[in-house]
């Protein structure tokens, strides 16, 4: 089988292991999946696996790193675009909602239980990045007249982040009848109605409705 220029057979094989592991880890967690299960699943010897990864933990680390990139890169694109505040806010909220599937996954449970340092790194990334991005677009919202003037931006962000962090705890969601995505949608209604002008609230609602109907 031919590959794109510059892509080696080893790179293709390594990516095949990664994709199989990602599906298994998200569905079953990584603690109960052995290297033998992974190599059998992709028809590869353990010797070849260890050529690509020094351990299963290295594979888990790569997965966590890619998750961070999958969240960070689009967020940067959104905040640096020429869209107005409402479009940026809508895209940002949609992007966050589309990336919460892992929160309900067995992978997240195992990260929190068996790799607490890695889980803490993800938590810190989310806290720092959300603060940076929302701070930037809120300043734009004030300039464009979409934000209520009396709102204390710092207090809002601290409160919103605390709510997100609570929702994104796997143990919390396991006890509730709703998904992480549903919970985030409710947070938008609860929090953002209070900081946006009435016109901005209606405009954001129209953007969100257009996505639902399409």
C-alpha positions in Angstrom: 0.0 0.0 0.0 1.4 3.4 -1.0 1.6 6.2 1.6 1.7 10.0 1.1 5.2 11.4 0.4 7.3 11.5 3.6 5.2 9.0 5.5 7.0 5.8 6.4 5.6 2.3 7.0 6.6 2.7 10.7 4.6 5.9 11.0 1.6 4.2 9.5 1.9 1.2 11.8 2.4 3.4 14.9 -0.7 5.4 14.0 -2.7 2.2 13.5 -1.8 1.1 17.0 -2.7 4.5 18.3 -6.2 4.6 16.7 -7.0 1.1 17.8 -5.9 1.9 21.4 -7.9 5.2 21.4 -11.1 3.3 20.6 -10.4 0.6 23.2 -9.3 3.0 25.9 -12.3 5.3 25.5 -14.7 2.4 25.6 -13.1 0.2 28.2 -10.4 2.4 30.0 -6.7 1.8 29.7 -6.2 0.0 33.0 -7.8 -3.2 31.8 -6.4 -3.2 28.3 -3.0 -5.0 28.1 -0.3 -4.5 25.5 -1.1 -8.0 24.3 -4.7 -7.0 23.6 -3.5 -4.0 21.6 -1.0 -6.0 19.5 -3.5 -8.8 18.9 -6.1 -6.3 17.8 -3.8 -4.8 15.1 -2.0 -8.0 14.2 1.4 -6.8 15.5 4.0 -8.4 17.6 4.9 -7.0 21.1 8.4 -6.5 19.8 7.1 -4.2 17.1 4.9 -2.4 19.6 7.8 -1.6 21.9 9.7 -0.3 18.9 7.1 2.5 18.8 6.2 2.9 22.5 8.4 2.3 25.5 5.3 1.3 27.5 1.5 1.5 27.5 1.9 4.6 29.7 3.7 6.4 26.9 0.7 5.6 24.6 -1.7 7.1 27.2 0.5 10.2 27.5 0.4 10.6 23.7 -3.4 10.3 23.8 -3.6 13.0 26.5 -1.3 15.3 24.5 -3.3 14.9 21.4 -6.5 15.7 23.3 -5.0 18.9 24.5 -4.0 19.8 20.9 -7.4 18.9 19.6 -8.9 21.5 22.0 -6.3 24.2 21.9 -5.7 24.6 18.1 -9.3 25.2 17.1 -9.7 27.6 20.1 -6.8 29.7 18.9 -8.3 29.8 15.4 -11.6 31.0 16.8 -10.3 33.7 19.0 -7.9 35.0 16.2 -10.5 35.1 13.5 -12.2 38.2 12.2 -15.6 37.1 13.4 -17.7 39.4 15.6 -18.0 38.6 19.3 -21.3 36.6 19.0 -19.9 34.3 16.3 -16.7 33.7 18.2 -18.7 33.0 21.4 -21.0 30.6 19.6 -18.1 28.8 17.9 -16.2 28.5 21.1 -19.1 27.1 23.1 -19.9 24.6 20.3 -16.2 23.6 20.2 -16.2 23.0 24.0 -19.4 21.0 23.8 -18.1 18.8 21.0 -15.0 17.9 23.1 -16.8 16.7 26.2 -17.4 13.1 25.0 -14.2 12.0 26.7 -15.5 13.2 30.1 -18.0 10.4 30.2 -15.5 7.9 28.9 -13.7 5.1 30.8 -10.5 6.7 29.7 -11.2 9.8 31.8 -12.1 7.6 34.8 -8.8 5.8 34.5 -6.8 8.9 34.0 -8.2 10.4 37.2 -7.7 7.2 39.2 -4.4 5.8 37.8 -2.7 8.8 36.3 -3.6 11.7 38.7 -0.7 13.9 37.5 -1.8 13.6 33.9 -5.4 14.3 34.9 -4.3 17.4 36.8 -2.4 18.6 33.8 -5.5 18.3 31.7 -7.5 20.2 34.4 -4.9 22.9 34.6 -4.8 23.3 30.8 -8.5 23.6 30.6 -8.6 26.2 33.4 -5.8 28.3 32.0 -6.9 28.1 28.3 -10.5 28.8 29.0 -9.6 31.8 31.1 -7.3 33.2 28.4 -9.7 32.7 25.5 -12.8 34.0 27.3 -10.9 37.0 28.6 -9.9 37.9 25.1 -13.3 37.6 23.5 -15.0 39.3 26.4 -12.9 42.3 25.8 -14.0 42.3 22.2 -17.6 41.9 23.4 -17.3 45.0 25.5 -15.9 47.0 22.6 -18.7 45.8 20.3 -21.4 46.6 22.9 -22.6 43.0 23.5 -21.6 42.8 27.2 -23.5 44.3 30.1 -21.2 47.0 31.5 -21.7 46.2 35.2 -20.5 42.6 34.9 -17.3 41.8 36.7 -15.4 39.7 34.2 -13.1 38.0 36.7 -15.9 36.9 39.0 -17.8 35.6 36.1 -14.9 33.5 34.8 -14.1 32.1 38.2 -17.7 31.1 38.7 -18.1 29.6 35.2 -14.8 27.7 35.5 -15.8 26.3 38.9 -19.1 25.1 37.4 -17.3 23.5 34.4 -14.8 21.8 36.6 -17.5 20.3 38.7 -19.4 19.0 35.7 -16.3 17.5 34.1 -15.6 15.2 37.0 -16.3 11.7 35.8 -17.6 10.6 39.3 -20.1 13.5 39.3 -21.5 12.7 35.9 -21.8 9.0 36.7 -24.4 9.9 39.4 -26.5 12.2 37.2 -29.1 11.4 34.5 -27.7 13.9 32.0 -24.6 14.0 29.8 -21.7 16.4 30.1 -22.8 18.1 26.8 -26.4 18.6 28.2 -24.9 20.1 31.4 -22.7 22.5 29.4 -25.7 23.7 27.4 -27.5 24.5 30.6 -24.5 26.4 31.9 -24.6 28.6 28.8 -28.3 29.5 29.5 -27.6 30.1 33.2 -24.4 32.1 32.9 -24.4 34.0 29.6 -27.9 35.3 29.9 -26.7 37.4 32.8 -23.7 39.0 31.1 -24.9 39.7 27.6 -27.2 42.5 26.5 -30.7 41.4 25.5 -29.9 41.9 21.9 -26.7 39.8 22.2 -28.6 37.1 24.0 -31.2 36.8 21.2 -28.4 36.8 18.6 -26.5 34.0 20.3 -29.8 32.0 20.7 -30.4 32.3 16.9 -26.9 31.0 16.2 -27.4 28.1 18.5 -30.9 27.3 17.0 -29.5 27.4 13.5 -27.1 24.6 14.4 -29.9 22.5 16.0 -32.0 22.7 12.9 -29.2 21.9 10.5 
